[in-house]
Amino acid sequence: MKSTLRVFFSFSILLGVFSCRVQHSPPELVKISVSQAYVDQPITLSGYQFGTDPIVTFGSATSAVNAPIGSHDETTIQLQVPRVAPGKTQIRVQTKEGSSDPLPFTVIQPAPIVTAITPANGLPGTQVVVTGDYLNEIRRVRFNEIDAIINDSTAKKLTITIPKTVPRGPQAFIVETSAGVVINRFVIAGTPQITSISPTKAKPGAELVILGKNFTDGTVSINGLVPDKALTTVKDTEIRTIIPQSATSGRVQVQVFESLIATSTDTLKLFQPPFITHLLTQDGAAGEKLVIEGRDFREISTVSIGNVSVPFRVISETQLEATVPALPASGRVSVSATGIGGTTTATDPFFFFLPPSNLTFSPARQLPGRPLTVSGNNLYRITSVSVSGIPVPITSRNEGIDLLIGIPEVAVSGPITVSSRAGSASAPLVIVQKAVVSDILPLKARPGERVVIRGDFLLNASILFTGSTTPAADGGKKEDKERWVLVPTNAQTGPLRVTNETNDVITTAPFTVLRLISNIDFTPQSGKVGDQIVLTGQNMATVQEVRFSNGTSTPAAFVLEGANLRVTIPAGATTGQICLTNEAGTSCSSSNFTITR
């Protein structure tokens, strides 16, 4: 029994001692999943007593770095290799109970990573910031073989200054760390900037001035076309070049070492030289519109006619409309147009003319119907001449000097007006009038009857009826405004001929001479109502009415056939004479027509 008690007592003491060790012992690090790993690579630690808040350190106590822990429990810790110097180191686990014994571990540094270089280009003396990762183990930073000045270096950021000895142009920018080398392209040059181009509107062949900075080693292009380098002068703040003939409108660019490009804000607008193909009119007066046709008219700034700048408007790329100015003298003048592209002058002739003036006539007095010479100044492009308001044709002209016209038969004394598109001029002329007939009363009469003629200039006029070879006999009144004459026996229907001292003959409206129907005969000699007969005689075309039975019956229907009448015997007709009526009166046949049943 005593022996059992001793065993139980000993076990209790051991259990108490063991319990005290579990509650108050430091952690034990037994194993690392790998013996070496890259910075930031995950690893696993195995052991005991890791507790609830373990800390894992890399390095010695004086320079230990805490590692980021992902997860953990009493026997396992998941973590990432912290950013410590590469090489051999020690790993420990610490809790509030103490620290574990260290285990050896080798940290491997990854090759450097460059994500951005700002700026990507610059001149010597420029500070450059390199961002990326694993940049903390720098051994050397250089431009080709020229070392850069290192200002600051961390794992994710490297700051350097470009040394003055680095030549201009593209360079290999090399970052070398303990773990490797990374090479990027860097251009030793300032970023070109265009502040202005002048002019912004020009013609091919003109000089173009580009202002800005960092132009050294630059190449110019105009809408993609590179000007002749022999005609281009490049300075750091200014480029002068000649615009190629084949250049087109667009932006201007300056390209330095291919990758550095500056583009102008303004567009360079290029205009070909204008060209006048022809004028739609070859003459004009002050104030008229002249349409000029050609090409490249969009940027015309000046139009000149006779060396005088004139108002104009651009209708289209191919048309201008200009206003003809008031020039001091008539004559041929030049027409030109000037724009950004240059100046063009029309090869077509253009004649400017002033209004006519200082009119004189030869002879000073003239009869109607006679020619008249009109002289004066600026008798160019005369469009109309009127005599006392009556337009007259121009028979011939000596351009600019005189005109030959005819005085109208009805013209009266008054002004002669000569007009062109430029204006008009007038002067008085005395005209000796020919006879004028305004009325004939009546317009129908029988031979021997009196006819009244009214008008003007009739006092001594000779009046001949159609068909008569001698003037009509006086009928009792001879005045300038009115004449009375007798219808001659041999007068025929037609106009009268009137001639006064001017020896000009006028003809009046037709006058009708009235004569009775004569020599009436008929065929057959008899017939019944409804039959047709043929009547013959003289002046049958003037018949207005046909009656049977000595003119007492109902008027008969008839038709004129040539010089004869075809008559239908009317109802109620009886045997007797056939009577015909016209404006001269009624005439009857000498024999009777017999009505049969």
Buried (B, 14 or more C-beta within 10 A) or exposed (E): EEEEEEEEEEEEEEEEEEEEEEEEEBBBBEEBEEEBBBBBEEBBBBBBBBBEEBBBBBBEEEEBBEBEBEEBEEBEBBBBBBBBBBEEBBBBBBBEEEBBEBBEBEBEBBBBBBEEBEBBBBBBEEBBBBBBBBBBBBEEBBBEEBBBBEEEBEBBBBBBBBBEEBEBEBBEBBBBBBBBEBEBEBBBBBBBBBEEBEBEBBBBBBEBEBBBBBBBBBBBBBBEEBBEEEEBEBEBEEBBBBBBEEBEEBBBBBBBBEEBBBEBEBBBBBBBBBBBEEBEBEBBBBEBBBEBBBBBBBBBEEBBBBEBEBEBEBEEEBBBBBBBBEBEEBEEBEBBBBBBBBEBEBEBEBBBBBBBEEBEBEEEEBBBBEEBBBBBBBBBBBEEBBBBEBEBEBEEBEEBEBBBBBBBBBBBEBBBBBBBBBBBBBBEBEBBBBBBBEEBEEEBBBBEEBBBBBBBBBBEBBBBBBEBEEBBEEBEEBEBEBBBBBBBEEBEBBBBBBBBBBEBBBEBEEBBBBBBBEEBBBEEEBBEBEBBBEBEBBBBEBBEEBBBBBBEBEEBEBEEEEEBBBBBBBEEBEEBBBBBBBEBEBBBBEEBBEBEE
